[in-house]
């Protein structure tokens, strides 16, 4: 594992702070729009992304969640993986491991968002209010079912679409758990202190990201070790 690639990067904490600060600028309409110059474009053709990227972000495919824009970063600044429902499938795991092992990003973020269509679809299917006819979509949505099921069992008082918002957060937590449980790369780099793991939910209306408390992330990791 090319762990030496992390030595010239900022600390995981500082990388996370860059994401937080960038989103605050974006949500306030104060974006810097960094690293979008013609020079940066040309540099992308001759340099390696590992020389620049400071975060790997697993996000949803939804076009309303433009990852680089909402973090106010530019070309080569972050390694982005997008899949409907920000689920942690086998291909997602491979992409995350590439971002960590070869792009050497000290920050690893799972980013959900409000009004997530994938989580909404699973919720309505499990409530018997909808169904899916497409051939391959059910396989994707299976990754979201545990999160929706947990919310429905824990909060039986929630009805219909009231389940969706807490299920979106729970789905982020489920992906974090899958990352830790199923990737030796993630576990090893966390233990060595090379990376930091975080989860968050992006609010489509405000443009602001709500970060999951660090204690919540630690509890997810601790539950995997039992």
C-alpha positions in Angstrom: 0.0 0.0 0.0 1.5 3.4 -1.1 1.1 5.0 2.4 4.1 7.3 1.7 1.7 9.2 -0.6 0.0 10.7 2.4 3.2 12.4 3.8 3.0 15.5 1.6 -0.8 15.9 2.3 -2.5 18.0 5.0 -3.7 16.2 8.1 -7.1 14.4 7.9 -8.5 17.0 10.3 -7.4 19.9 8.1 -8.7 18.3 5.0 -12.1 17.9 6.6 -12.0 21.5 7.7 -11.4 22.5 4.1 -14.6 20.7 3.1 -16.6 22.4 5.9 -15.2 25.8 5.1 -15.9 25.4 1.4 -19.5 24.4 2.0 -20.0 27.4 4.3 -18.8 29.7 1.6 -21.0 28.1 -1.0 -24.1 28.2 1.2 -23.5 31.9 1.9 -23.0 32.8 -1.7 -19.3 33.6 -1.1 -17.6 30.9 -3.2 -14.0 31.4 -4.2 -14.2 29.1 -7.3 -10.6 28.0 -6.9 -8.5 25.9 -9.3 -10.7 26.5 -12.4 -8.3 28.4 -14.5 -7.0 27.3 -17.9 -3.6 26.7 -16.2 -5.2 24.2 -13.9 -6.9 22.5 -16.8 -3.6 22.1 -18.5 -2.0 20.9 -15.3 -4.6 18.2 -15.1 -3.3 16.8 -18.3 0.3 16.5 -17.2 0.2 15.8 -13.4 -1.2 13.1 -11.2 -4.4 13.7 -9.2 -2.7 12.3 -6.2 -0.5 15.4 -6.1 -3.6 17.6 -5.4 -6.7 15.7 -4.2 -7.4 16.0 -0.5 -10.7 14.1 -0.1 -12.6 11.1 -1.4 -16.4 11.8 -1.5 -19.0 9.1 -1.9 -22.1 11.0 -3.1 -25.4 10.4 -4.8 -25.8 10.6 -8.6 -28.5 13.3 -8.2 -27.6 16.3 -10.5 -28.8 18.6 -7.7 -25.8 17.6 -5.7 -22.8 19.1 -7.7 -20.1 17.9 -5.3 -17.2 20.1 -6.3 -19.4 23.2 -6.4 -21.0 22.7 -3.0 -17.6 22.3 -1.4 -16.2 25.2 -3.4 -13.2 23.2 -4.8 -11.9 22.9 -8.3 -10.2 20.6 -10.8 -8.2 17.7 -9.2 -9.1 18.8 -5.6 -11.4 15.9 -4.7 -11.9 12.3 -5.8 -15.7 11.9 -6.4 -17.6 8.7 -6.5 -21.3 9.1 -7.5 -23.9 6.3 -7.3 -27.7 6.5 -6.8 -28.4 6.6 -3.1 -24.7 6.9 -2.2 -24.7 3.1 -1.6 -21.7 1.0 -0.8 -21.7 -1.7 -3.4 -18.7 -3.8 -4.5 -17.8 -1.3 -7.3 -18.2 1.6 -4.8 -15.8 -0.1 -2.4 -13.2 -0.5 -5.1 -13.5 3.1 -6.1 -13.1 4.2 -2.5 -10.0 2.1 -2.1 -8.6 3.6 -5.2 -9.2 7.1 -3.9 -7.4 6.2 -0.6 -4.6 4.0 -1.9 -3.7 5.6 -5.1 -5.0 9.2 -4.9 -3.9 9.3 -1.2 -6.8 11.4 0.1 -6.7 11.9 3.9 -10.5 12.7 4.1 -13.2 10.1 3.3 -16.8 11.4 3.3 -20.1 9.7 2.7 -22.6 12.4 1.6 -26.3 11.9 1.4 -28.9 14.6 0.6 -32.5 15.6 1.4 -35.2 14.5 -1.0 -33.1 11.5 -2.1 -35.0 9.7 -4.9 -33.4 6.4 -4.2 -34.2 6.4 -0.4 -37.7 7.7 -1.2 -38.3 4.9 -3.7 -37.2 2.2 -1.2 -39.4 3.7 1.5 -42.5 3.8 -0.6 -41.9 0.3 -1.9 -41.4 -1.1 1.6 -44.6 0.7 2.7 -46.5 -0.9 -0.2 -47.2 2.4 -1.9 -45.0 1.8 -5.0 -43.2 -0.8 -7.0 -40.3 -1.0 -9.5 -40.5 -2.7 -12.9 -37.0 -2.0 -14.2 -34.6 -4.9 -14.4 -31.5 -3.7 -12.6 -32.7 -1.0 -10.2 -33.9 -3.5 -7.5 -30.4 -4.7 -7.0 -29.2 -1.2 -6.3 -32.1 -0.4 -3.9 -31.4 -3.6 -1.8 -28.4 -1.7 -0.3 -30.8 1.0 1.1 -33.4 -1.4 2.5 -31.6 -2.0 5.9 -31.6 1.7 6.6 -35.2 2.2 5.8 -36.2 -0.9 7.7 -34.3 0.3 10.8 -36.1 3.6 10.8 -39.5 2.0 10.4 -38.8 -0.5 13.2 -37.4 2.2 15.6 -40.0 4.8 14.8 -43.3 3.1 14.1 -45.0 6.4 14.7 -43.7 7.8 11.5 -46.0 7.4 8.5 -45.6 7.6 4.7 -43.0 10.1 3.7 -42.1 11.0 7.3 -39.8 8.0 7.2 -37.7 9.4 4.3 -35.6 12.1 6.0 -34.4 9.9 9.0 -33.9 7.1 6.5 -31.6 9.3 4.4 -29.3 9.9 7.5 -29.5 6.2 8.5 -28.5 5.3 4.9 -25.4 7.4 5.2 -24.6 5.6 8.5 -25.2 2.2 6.8 -22.7 3.1 4.0 -20.1 4.2 6.6 -20.6 0.9 8.3 -20.2 -1.0 5.1 -17.1 0.8 4.2 -15.5 0.0 7.6 -16.7 -3.6 7.7 -15.8 -4.6 4.1 -12.6 -2.7 3.3 -9.4 -3.7 5.0 -7.9 -0.6 3.3 -10.3 1.7 5.1 -9.7 0.0 8.5 -6.0 0.0 8.2 -5.6 3.6 7.1 -8.0 4.7 9.9 -6.0 2.8 12.5 -2.8 4.3 11.3 -4.3 7.8 11.4 -3.7 8.5 7.7 -7.4 9.2 7.0 -10.5 10.5 8.8 -14.0 9.1 8.1 -17.1 11.4 8.1 -20.8 11.4 7.1 -23.1 14.2 6.2 -26.4 15.2 4.6 -26.7 18.0 2.1 -29.8 20.2 2.3 -31.0 20.9 -1.2 -32.9 24.1 -0.2 -30.3 25.8 1.9 -27.1 24.5 0.2 -25.8 23.7 3.7 -24.3 20.4 4.8 -25.2 18.9 8.1 -22.3 16.9 9.4 -22.9 13.8 11.6 -21.4 14.2 15.1 -18.0 12.6 15.5 -19.4 10.5 18.4 -21.9 9.0 16.0 -19.1 8.0 13.6 -17.1 6.5 16.4 -20.1 4.5 17.6 -20.6 3.1 14.1 -16.9 2.0 14.0 -17.2 0.6 17.5 -20.3 -1.4 16.6 -18.3 -3.0 13.8 -15.7 -4.2 16.2 -18.1 -6.1 18.5 
